[in-house]
């Protein structure tokens, strides 16, 4: 397959690589189809996508169950499970994504985990002093 048959996004950051943390993510549900924008983090160390309590409240999400998760500090926590749709760009939309809620650093509401990242080809590079993030899906 050549790159013309893929959908993707390429993001160029003028300065610091940590700016890839500030990525606009749109979340919505069938009940509330109008997209709401949140600030996301690409996290290759997180096996699943997580959302903040703000997203839960804004989209009026109802938990469909709970799951025990192990976080980086190695302790286990019980988290609620939700389903919603996530748009990373107009052409990259994931429907019925299983997400959990959890701890978030200030100013962030969505952690884009490996469950979504592995649906495409994710790369990070430096070119001419710019940080380039590329995410292509088939």
C-alpha positions, 0 to 999 in steps of 0.5 A: 500500500502506498501513502496515497491510500492512507489518511493521516495528519502531520503536525509541525511544532516550531519549538519544543518537543514537549509541545506535542502534549498540547494536541486538540482532541474532539470527543462526542457521543451519539447522544451529544453529536456536537464535537467538543474540543479538549487538550490531549496528550499522545502517550506511548506508555499508556495502554488505553485511552483515558478521559478526565472527569470534565469530559465525563461531565461535559458529554454526560457519559454513563459508566458501563462498568469498572476495570482495575488498572495498574498505573505507573506508580505500580498501584492498582486502582478501580476506574470507570469504563465509558464509550465515546467517539474521538476525532483526531482530525476530520479524517481520523475518527474512532467510534465507540472507543472504550476509555477509562477515567483517571488522574490528569495533569492540569490543563489536559483532558484526554490521554491518547493511548496505545489502543488508538496509536497502534491503529496507525503509524505514529512517528516523531522526528526533528527536521530543520529545528522543528518537531514533526509528529506524523500519524497515518491510518489505513 
